[in-house]
Amino acid sequence: MKTLSLKPLILEISNFLTKEECKHLKEMAIEEGLQSSETHNWDNSNRFILQDKDNDKRLNLEEMKLTLMGGFDVHLNKEDILLMYKEIKIDKDNDEYITQSEMSSFSPKHFERYLNTFLKTHPEKHSRYSRQVWLKPDTSDDEVFNRIINRASTLVDLPVELLKLSDFQVVNYDIKGHYHAHWDSSGLDKAALCCDKVRKNNCRICRYMTIFFYLNDVKDGGGTAFPVANNETVDLGEITKQELYNLNEKCGLPGLKVTAEMGKAIIWYNHFVNQKSGWLGEQDMHTYHGGCPVKKGGKWVANFWIKVTDDKEDDLAKMHKYQKLLSKKKKKKGKDEL
């Protein structure tokens, strides 16, 4: 095990998976059926927030870019936006500014229809361009998959029941495939409960730890970037100002970049430990990360998100209940075999 960073704490284990295990996870994903990755549900309320940063009652190109990014999870450059203005005929005086008057005759649906068509030929303009599938650690009887989960449990010194109740995702990236910088987990919020298998809306994502597996060697590109690793502080304003989220253009900038190599695993902690409860603590903002674009070949990875909630006793109860369920299954299997 090698320490790559202390802010955040990132650990690397080369050859954690064998070549055969990497191949097996890819085959499981293909058999389950990969779907296009999504990161954002477009607002159906027929509105979005205008990013008029200078309060001059009009949007310049940069402000329009931020508006569309926040409303539709799309990352357009100046040329893309000017083409959109021309196509939907919104910039009446061709001055590259959109006034309140010009915007008044357009609704989010106008932009949505245009962007839906645009993204069919430019899918890389999404913040995430990949295909994915969820595997099911809690119900899978696959021997190879379970062997990997047990080994991961030993590696991170956490009960296998906790890992089996967590989320496992396999992702495939083609040429230009990427995932702009993001956090895997949400910040603490007493007003919102943690999401689980039942509670999926109006909740927050609670992922204590990420175990990340590389399932193939990437010919060119495809590394994992941590743009603010080893910074003393994390300034959200600077992240936006410098566009550090845009890994299509910023992947080589300061921070940390991990090379994609078959069988390698990296681990980072999305939260600190709460010293009082010994459980989920504050979010570590230094875990801001993403996938650099694939330039040649393809890329296969797996995310193993170790989930806990704010309620340690509730989590332990769930683990105990799951352990009893597994014990019953083993006894029943043994009886059938006799």
Order of alpha helices (4+ residues) and beta strands (2+ residues): beta-beta-alpha-beta-beta-alpha-alpha-beta-alpha-alpha-beta-beta-alpha-alpha-beta-beta-beta-beta-beta-alpha-alpha-beta-beta-beta-beta-beta-beta-beta-alpha
